[in-house]
Amino acid sequence: MALPARMVRADSTGLNNPTVLVLTDHNDLDRQIVDTLHAVGIRAIAAVSVNLLGKDYGSVFTTTVQKFQENAD
């Protein structure tokens, strides 16, 4: 995830400071990705609310997707 985030945000892409959203399905994986991004010099923000996405352009956000549990009927 660090390489694609860095490549998309590179000046050579011409995307002009895009926002990157990384979705995971486990909290542990989300923390691991944030730590990895920080280790390579990318500031990542754990998005706990959709409201964060509209206020900070050009950032890297991570969040988890909540799965639905099926009934055991």
C-alpha positions in Angstrom: 0.0 0.0 0.0 2.9 2.4 0.6 4.2 2.2 -2.9 0.8 2.8 -4.7 0.1 5.7 -2.3 3.5 7.3 -3.0 3.1 6.7 -6.7 -0.4 8.3 -6.9 0.7 11.3 -4.9 3.9 11.9 -7.0 4.1 15.2 -8.8 4.8 13.3 -12.1 1.2 11.9 -12.1 -0.3 15.3 -12.6 -3.1 14.5 -10.2 -2.4 17.7 -8.2 -2.4 16.5 -4.6 -5.0 13.7 -4.5 -6.6 12.2 -1.4 -5.8 8.5 -1.0 -8.2 6.3 1.0 -7.0 2.8 2.1 -9.8 0.4 3.2 -9.2 -2.7 5.3 -11.4 -5.2 6.9 -9.5 -5.7 10.2 -8.4 -3.2 12.9 -5.1 -5.0 13.2 -4.4 -4.6 9.5 -5.4 -0.9 9.6 -2.9 -0.3 12.4 -0.2 -2.2 10.5 -0.8 -0.2 7.3 -0.7 3.1 9.2 2.6 2.1 10.9 4.1 1.0 7.5 3.1 4.3 5.9 4.6 6.3 8.8 7.8 4.2 8.5 8.3 5.3 4.9 7.5 8.9 5.5 3.9 9.1 4.5 1.6 10.8 7.0 -1.5 8.7 7.3 -4.7 9.6 9.2 -7.0 7.0 10.7 -10.4 8.2 9.5 -13.0 7.4 12.2 -15.6 9.5 10.5 -16.6 10.3 6.9 -16.6 14.0 7.9 -12.8 13.9 7.9 -12.7 13.1 4.2 -14.2 16.4 3.1 -12.0 18.6 5.2 -8.4 17.5 4.4 -7.4 17.4 0.8 -4.3 15.6 -0.3 -4.0 13.3 2.7 -3.7 9.6 3.1 -6.6 8.1 5.1 -7.1 4.6 6.4 -10.2 3.1 7.7 -12.0 -0.2 8.2 -15.0 -1.6 6.4 -17.5 -3.2 8.8 -18.7 -6.6 7.7 -22.2 -7.8 8.2 -22.7 -11.0 10.1 -25.1 -13.6 8.7 -27.7 -15.2 10.9 -27.1 -18.8 11.8 -30.8 -19.8 11.2 
